Amino acid sequence: MTPRVIMPDKTYAGYIFDLDGTLVDSMATHYRAWRWALQKHGAPLHVFRWAEFVAHGGMAAPDIVADLNKTYGLHMEPETVAEEKRRRYAWLLQNEVLPEIPETMDLVRRLHACGIPYAIGTGSMPEGARETLLSAGVAELFPIMVTPADVPEGCGKPRPDIFLLCAERMGVAPGDCVVFEDAEPGIRAGLAAGMDVVRVAEAPPVED
């Protein structure tokens, strides 16, 4: 099997990980939840297919809905659709166990054993992020997690605020951190924060 990520040779003072598609293989489940919620609120079937979903990876859910409204001339209420999507995601997880992404989770366990600072910086809201970690059985490994709820509204990825707050909570200078990300908004956020970025390969596409 081709590895999803090539680990850097350099050692860093702090490590920051996106969650969905970087630590846990949850993208297909998120996609199904998004498709259901958007169609329930009147989005046409061609809106937010897999490529567009991937392009928005890491963004806060209300920001995604607002962007879709702008792109397609829709009038969905961002917070309502985002909450609908979160509930659907939680419902799907009642019957799923999300798999880890081995390369990044093996690194997390090594960092944990060595006492090297690390954190999650995710575009998911706290409830959804916790549900993902609990489904994968790794919640106890992540005492530091920053979500869009921790930064001012509109300051999620691709802005650097989430990753800068991760660095602050780890007690590490941003320039001494590396970010692991699978999506373009998160990669842009990491670079904007002045951090090195390692790209995690995208999950295989899901057919509707």
Secondary structure, DSSP 8 states (H G I E B T S, - for coil): ---S----SS--SEEEE-SBTTTB--HHHHHHHHHHHHHHTT--TTTT-HHHHHHTTTS-HHHHHHHHHHHHT----HHHHHHHHHHHHHHHHTT----B-HHHHHHHHHHHHHT--EEEE-SS-HHHHHHHHHHHT-GGG-S-EE-GGGS-TT--TTSSHHHHHHHHHHT--GGGEEEEESSHHHHHHHHHTT-EEEE---------
